[in-house]
Amino acid sequence: MSLPISPGRFAAVWAVMAVAMTANGIMRELVLKQMLNAGNADALSALLGVALIAVITSIGFRAIGDATAMELLTLSVALVAATVVFETVLGRVVDHKSWSDLLAHYDLLHGELWPLVLLWLALTPFVWARWARWA
């Protein structure tokens, strides 16, 4: 299995997303939660995250129109895996969160939106490949 973009491009796109999403999280905690209730701040942050991912991946994945379904799936899995590993390490090492606190962040039934953001991230290779083929 191979990626439809170079490993360097993958790393660059993912790193830009990681920085942007980390800034989004910091803004949520320091600004949005001061202005809004926690639920609204989380929802707005999730929407901003989806928008950030859309902009960054639309630029970073411009050249994947000819990718096979397996290459797109590989890219999708790599994006989500790198993100989940990053979030887990950041949560454990920097925020000192417990495993149960980290897992709770993935609970859609309790209003957590992070899984929907990850779903959008997983879909972006397919969205932009389709867009490139259409355009």
C-alpha positions as CSV (number, residue, x, y, z in Angstrom):
1,M,0.0,0.0,0.0
2,S,1.3,3.4,-0.9
3,L,0.2,7.0,-0.5
4,P,-1.0,9.0,-3.4
5,I,1.3,11.8,-2.3
6,S,5.0,11.8,-1.2
7,P,5.8,11.0,2.4
8,G,7.2,14.6,2.7
9,R,4.0,16.2,1.5
10,F,2.0,14.0,3.8
11,A,4.1,15.0,6.7
12,A,3.9,18.7,5.8
13,V,0.1,18.7,5.3
14,W,-0.4,16.8,8.5
15,A,2.0,19.0,10.5
16,V,0.2,22.2,9.3
17,M,-3.1,20.6,10.4
18,A,-1.7,19.6,13.7
19,V,-0.5,23.2,14.4
20,A,-3.8,24.7,13.2
21,M,-5.9,22.3,15.2
22,T,-3.8,22.7,18.3
23,A,-4.2,26.5,18.0
24,N,-8.0,25.9,17.6
25,G,-8.0,23.8,20.8
26,I,-6.1,26.5,22.7
27,M,-8.4,29.2,21.4
28,R,-11.4,27.0,22.5
29,E,-10.1,26.7,26.0
30,L,-8.8,30.3,26.5
31,V,-11.2,32.3,24.5
32,L,-14.4,30.5,23.4
33,K,-15.1,29.0,26.8
34,Q,-14.8,32.4,28.4
35,M,-17.4,33.8,25.9
36,L,-19.7,30.8,25.5
37,N,-20.9,27.9,27.5
38,A,-18.8,24.8,27.2
39,G,-21.1,22.9,24.8
40,N,-21.3,25.9,22.4
41,A,-17.6,26.5,22.6
42,D,-16.9,22.8,21.8
43,A,-19.4,22.9,18.9
44,L,-17.9,26.1,17.4
45,S,-14.4,24.7,17.8
46,A,-15.5,21.5,16.0
47,L,-16.9,23.6,13.1
48,L,-13.7,25.7,13.0
49,G,-11.7,22.5,13.0
50,V,-13.7,21.0,10.1
51,A,-13.1,24.3,8.2
52,L,-9.4,24.3,8.9
53,I,-9.1,20.7,7.8
54,A,-11.0,21.5,4.6
55,V,-8.8,24.4,3.7
56,I,-5.5,22.7,4.5
57,T,-6.3,19.4,2.8
58,S,-7.8,21.1,-0.3
59,I,-4.5,22.7,-0.8
60,G,-2.3,19.8,0.3
61,F,-4.2,17.1,-1.7
62,R,-4.5,18.9,-5.0
63,A,-2.6,16.3,-6.9
64,I,-4.5,13.1,-5.9
65,G,-7.1,13.1,-8.6
66,D,-5.5,10.0,-10.2
67,A,-5.2,8.1,-6.9
68,T,-6.7,4.6,-6.6
69,A,-9.3,3.8,-4.0
70,M,-6.7,1.8,-2.1
71,E,-4.2,4.8,-2.1
72,L,-7.0,7.1,-0.9
73,L,-7.9,4.6,1.9
74,T,-4.3,4.4,2.9
75,L,-4.0,8.2,3.1
76,S,-7.2,8.3,5.1
77,V,-6.1,5.8,7.6
78,A,-2.7,7.4,7.9
79,L,-4.2,10.8,8.6
80,V,-6.5,9.5,11.3
81,A,-3.9,7.3,12.9
82,A,-1.3,10.1,13.0
83,T,-3.9,12.4,14.5
84,V,-5.1,10.0,17.2
85,V,-1.6,9.1,18.2
86,F,-0.7,12.8,18.4
87,E,-3.8,13.6,20.4
88,T,-3.2,10.7,22.8
89,V,0.5,11.6,23.4
90,L,-0.4,15.3,23.8
91,G,-3.2,14.4,26.2
92,R,-1.1,12.0,28.3
93,V,2.2,13.9,28.3
94,V,1.2,17.6,28.2
95,D,-2.2,17.6,29.8
96,H,-1.7,14.6,32.1
97,K,-5.1,13.2,31.2
98,S,-6.1,9.7,32.3
99,W,-6.9,7.0,29.7
100,S,-10.6,7.3,30.7
101,D,-10.5,11.1,30.1
102,L,-9.0,10.5,26.7
103,L,-11.5,7.9,25.7
104,A,-14.4,10.0,26.9
105,H,-13.4,12.5,24.2
106,Y,-14.6,9.9,21.6
107,D,-18.1,9.4,23.1
108,L,-20.6,10.6,20.6
109,L,-23.5,9.5,22.8
110,H,-22.4,12.0,25.4
111,G,-22.2,14.9,22.9
112,E,-18.5,14.7,22.0
113,L,-17.9,16.0,18.5
114,W,-14.3,14.9,18.0
115,P,-15.3,11.6,16.3
116,L,-17.2,13.7,13.7
117,V,-14.1,15.8,13.1
118,L,-12.0,12.7,12.6
119,L,-14.7,11.3,10.2
120,W,-14.4,14.5,8.1
121,L,-10.6,14.1,8.2
122,A,-10.9,10.5,7.0
123,L,-13.2,11.6,4.1
124,T,-11.0,14.4,2.8
125,P,-8.8,12.3,0.5
126,F,-11.9,11.0,-1.2
127,V,-13.6,14.4,-1.3
128,W,-10.6,16.1,-2.9
129,A,-9.8,13.3,-5.3
130,R,-13.4,13.4,-6.5
131,W,-13.2,17.1,-6.8
132,A,-10.0,16.9,-8.8
133,R,-11.6,14.4,-11.2
134,W,-14.7,16.6,-11.6
135,A,-12.8,19.8,-12.1
